[in-house]
């Protein structure tokens, strides 16, 4: 399965866009896969500075590990564009998700 990643500001209007964020901008009304979004508590801990990026990454990957890979595959479709808020050069859970999906054997590419 080939998947793509991107962010709302640039790819939110893509016809295959699916939000993997806890929320989305009001200008968008696209499908969501909340199972792939970071937990609210994880986001709060990171944004408040209670944890750093490394701890965030570990906790998010633990969350992904709790999802059975087969269940994730039920949620995804070939050609989907998994999007969230951050631009490509910022720390972002979609990059962690993309790495995890690659480890599960999927092809994942960030859209330009």
C-alpha angles and dihedrals in degrees: 000000000000118000134177134209131208144138136264098249093057108020106024092107094050109126091232095044118136123179118236091176128106087240138005135216115276090242090067132068104179132145117277136213100197092176087074095047118096116260115265091242091052091051091047092050092050098043092047092051094243088125133024130228095271093055090044091053092049093049093046092049089050087054090051091047089057089059111083108236090232091056091052089052089055088058096048132070129197111270097020118150109220108206140182138158109279125090117241096265097054129085104269139167091230089069089052089048092049091052091048092049090050089052087054089056102262127132111237127180131179110233114238 
